[in-house]
């Protein structure tokens, strides 16, 4: 029989890391179900290494099954009476295959890890099915089987595996909250179906879909108005039932279809900022306006530009250590140049309105362009550009920028 390890060390009294199950449950580190799931995910004859990844895996498996039970229990309240049954055969095939996998796994030296994977695989197949084409009876059969297996595994206390119930302890929702919880569960299912169909929202793409219940009320014509950062476009919308003529399935909004739009507070659009940023990156870094160095890191302010009401900062970071740098935050703060008393420190944080690349990790080199709204500050203040690492007590590098750097900025 295998042994139990914690953070790479075998549990033993001599190492003073010995913990009984009762003590772990009493401290609240685990509950009975989560601990049993961890043991089931590891073979009975293998050693078990209790790690953060294993804890997350156990918690993920439990949440996955719980969400499945929520969805099936929702059918008891909101039955799918208009099901076509088109998905029944596919789900039943997966159901029968799973039962064989679980049986074979348990017959093979009680291989619980394979049985647990088979159960989660069945739930995945169920989630990917088109719900309007799935009969409630199939859903209930799958749910009763999974309920029976988790109860046999001892994951639902002393509940009877053969009472025909669905779910496990902890999923019963107070009556006042049921409508909200079930609504969220249905919405998650709809989002998953949209992802499978490939019609999730995309940047710069507007989809219009007439639903059957809406089509019945849609009479005559309508107008679709589309607002952009700097334009407005309008289209006539007509719906014809049983249309026999070809219509465009995709319409590009062209300049001749739109009118300029002056939105207060928007002097540059995101596209214009991107074009300016790409032009900046095509320029060599050249002489450095400001630089800072600490912890094997170096920051250089390459250029400062202005365009409209915005300031563009071109910054490069160099990592001279052997440790990759995972960026947590990039913060811009106007602070006192000289701090005499910590209690008198005044700090005003400025959020970038746009940046070219998202914050990420870098090994040796990282260059980015940040866009700030035009700002002024007195000579006894500086703009501190602070880079923080996504680690406990991570490395922090601060680059100081003076107001004269903004006054001397080049115009794009």
N, C-alpha and C positions, 0 to 999 in steps of 0.2 A: 504494500500500500504506500502511496506517495506521502510526502510531508508538506507542511505549510510553510511558506516563506513570506517575509514582510520586508519590502524594499531590498531584496537581494540577500537577506540573512535568514537562515533557518530558525524557526521559532523554537526557543528553548529557554529553560529557567536560568541557565548560566548567563545568557545574554540579556536577561531581564526584559525580554520582549514576549514573554509567554502570556497569553490572554485566553481565557476560556470563553466559550460561546455565550454563556450566561452573563459574563462581565461585559462583553462587547454589546450585547443587547441592552444591558442595564445602563450603560453609558450613553446609549443613543447613537453610537457610531453606525449601527446597522439596525434594520428590522428583520424579522424572521424571513420574510420573503426575499429581500435583497441578498441576504447571506446565502440562502438556499440556491438562488439563481447563480451566484458566483461559483458555488460548488458544482452545480449542474453543468456549467459552461466549461468546467475542467473535468477530465476523466477521473474516475474514482481511484485508479491505480497510478495516476501521474501526480507529480508534485504541483502544488498550486502556488503561484507567485502573486501575492496581493499587491497590485500596483494601481496607480491612478487610471491607467488605461483599462485595467480589468474592472475597476469600479465603474468607470464610464460605460464600458460595454454592458455590464449588468444593468445599470440604470437605463441605458438605451433600450435594451431588450424588454424591460418591464414597461417602459413608456409606450413602446411600439404595440405591445399586446393590449395595454390599457386603452389606447386610442382606438384600436380595432373593436374592442368591446363597446366603447362609447357609440361608435358608428352603427353597430348592429342593434344595440339597444334603442337607438333613435328610430329604427324601423318599426319598433313596437308602438311608437307614438305617431310616427309619420310613415305609414306603409307606402310602398312603391306600387300603387294599384295599376299604373299604366305601363308596367314592365313588358317589354317585347319578348324576353327570354332568350335573346340572341346570344348572350354571354354565358348562359347556363352551362353549356357543354364544355366550354373552355375551362371554367372554374371547377366543374366537377372532375375533369381530367386531372387538374392539379391537385384536387382534394384526394382522389383515389391514389395518385402517385405519392402524396405526402404520407398517407396512412401506411403504405408499403415501406417507405423510407424509415418512418418512426419504428415500425415493427421490426424491421431488419436491424436497425441500430441498437434497439434494446435487446434483441436476441444475440447480438455480437458483443458479449461481455459487458452488457449494460452501457453502451456507448451514448451517454446522455448529451455530450456536445453535438453530435450529429443529429440527434433527435430535436434538440433545441433549434439548430439551424434549419431543419426541415419545417418546423412550425413557423418560424419567422419568414421562411420562403413562401409558405402557403399564404400568409397574410400579405406579402408583397404582391403575389399574383391576384389576390382578391382586390387590393387597393388599385391595381392597374386596370381592372375590368371597368367597362363602361356601365355605370350604375343604372341608367335607364333601361339597359338591356339585361339586367340581372334580376331574377325572381327572388322575392324575399325568402321563400322556402330554402333556396340554396344557401343564402346568407346565414339563415338560422342553423342549417345543418353543419356548416363549417364552424360557426361559433360554438355550437354544442360540443363538437369534437375537440376543439381547442380547449374549451372549458374542462372537459373530462380529463384531458392529458395534463393540464397544469395542476388539477386537483390530485391526480395520481402522483405527480411529482411533489406533492406537499406544499404547493405554492398558495393554497387557499385555506390554510388551517385544517380544520377537521370536516370541511364541507364534503358532502356525498358526491363522488364523481359521476354517479349514475342517476341523479335526480332530474336530469334534463334541463338544468338551469343554464344560464348564459352569464358569463362574467365572473369576477372574483371580488372579494371584500375590498371596499374602498372606492368602488365606482358608482355606488348609489348616490345620486345627486339630490339635494334638497329640492322640494317641489318648486320653490320660488326661483331657483337658478336653472331649472331644466331647459327652459326655452333658450336661454343664452348659451349654455354649454352645447346643446345640440345644434344650435345655429352655427356656432364656430366650427363644430365638427363637419357639418354639411359644407360650409364654405371651404374648408381645407380640402375636402373631397373634390369640390368643383375646380379649385385651383390646380389640383393634381390632374384632373381630366383635361383642363386647358393646356397644361404642360405637355401631356401625351399627344394632344391634337396639334400642338405647335402654334397655338394662337394666344399665348401670353402677351401682355403688353411689351412693346419694343420702343426704343427711343425713336422719335420722329416718325412713328407709324400710328395712324388712327384707323381702327377697324369699326365698321358699322354692321351690326347683325340684327335682322328683324326676327324677333321671337314669334312663335305661333300666336300667343295670346295678344301680343302687341299688333301683329299684322291685321287682326280682326278689327282693331280700333283705328288703324291707320287709314285715313281717307284723304284723297286728294294729294297735295304736295306739301312738302315742308322745306325748311331752309337749314342747312348745316353751316354754322359759323365757326371758323378756326382762327384762334389768336396765336401768333408767334411772338417772339421777343420784339420784333421790329416790323411785323406785317399783320394784316388781317385778310382773310379770304372767305368767300361765301359761295355755296353751291346749292342749287335746287335739288331737292330729293324727292323722287317719285317711286312709288311701289306699285308694281303690277302683278297681280296674282296669276300664276300659270303663264308667265311670260314665255313667248316663243322666239323672241328676237335676241340677238347677241348684245351684251352690254359689256363695257370694260370692267374687269375685275380689279384693276389697280389704276389709281389716278395719281399722278405726280402733281404736286402743287408748284406750278411754274410762276416765275416773276409776273408774267402778264395776267395771271389769275388773282393777283394780290394787290393790295394797296399799302403804302407805307403807314406805319403806326408809330406815333411818338408816345412812348410810355414814360411817365415821370420816373426818374431814378435809374433808368437804363440808358446809358450813353454808348455802351458797347455791348454787342450781343456775344453769346458764348462762342459762336463761330468766328467772330472778329478777334476775340481774345486768343483763340486757338491759332489763328493765322499769324497774329503778332508773335505769339510764343514760339512758333516754329521758325519764324524769321530770326528771332533772337538766338535760338539754338544753332542756327546755321553760322552765326558769327563765332570766331574763336574766342576762348575765354579771355585772352589778352591780359592786361595788367589788372592786378587785384585791388579793388577799392578798400575792402576790409577783410580781415582774416582772424581766425581764432584756432587754438590748438589745445587739446586735452585728451587724455586716456587713449592715445594712439589714433585720435581722430583729428581731422583738420577741416575747417569750413572756410570757404572763400566767396565773397560777394563779387561776382564778375562784372555785372552791369546793373544800372538802374535806368529805367526808361519811364516816360509818361505818355499817356494817350488818353485824350478826353479827360474824364475825372478819375483816372485810374493810374496806379503806380505798378510797374512790372519789375520784379526783383529776380535776377538770374543768379542762382546760388549753386555752388558745387561742394559736395562733401567727399573727402577722401578717408578711407579706412586703412591705416597703416599697421593694424594689428592682425592677428590670425583668427580673430573672432568675427563672424558675420554680425552685422548690426541690424536688428529688427526695429524699425521705426514705430514708436508708439504714438507720439504727437509732435506736431510742428506748431509752435505757438509764437505769436508776435505781440510783444507787450511794450508799451511806453512807460519807462521807469526813470527814477532819478539817476543822474550820472554818478553822483557820489552819495552813498548812504551813510549818514552819521549815526542814526538810531533806527533800529529795526522797527520800532513802533511807529515811526513817522514815514515809512515807505509808502509811496503812492504808486499804484500800478493800474494801468488801463490796458485791457487786452483788446486786440484788433483781430477780427476773423477775416481771413482771405475770402474774397468773393468768388475766386476761381483759382485753380492750379492745374498745370498741364498733366501731371502724372499723379496717381494716387500714392499715398505713402506706402512703402514696402520695405523689404529687407535688401541690403546691399553688402557685397563682400569687399569691394575695393573702391568703387567709384559710383557717385549718384549725383545727377544734375537735374534740377527742376526749375520751373518758372512759376512764381506766385504773384497773384494780382490782388492789390489792396486798393480800397477807396482812398482818394487823396486825403492826406492828413497833415496837420501842422502841429508842431510842439516846440517849446522854448529851448534855448541853448543849454539849459541845465538838465535837460532830459535826453534820453537816448532810446532808440528802438531796439530792444533786445529780441533777437531771433533765436528761440530756444528749441533744440532738438533733444527729445527724450527717447530712451530705449525701452522696449517692451520686456523688461526683466525686473525682478526684485532688486532694488538698489541698482538699477541700470545706469549706464553712462549718460551724462547730460553735457551737451556742448552748447555754449551761448555765444552768438556772434553779435557784436554791438555795431549799430549803424547810427551815424550822426545825421542831424537834420540837414546839414550842408550837402550830404550825399543826395538828398532829394532835390534840393535847390539846383544842384549841378547836373541833374538827370538829363539825358538826351531825349529828344522828342521822336516818337515813332511816326 
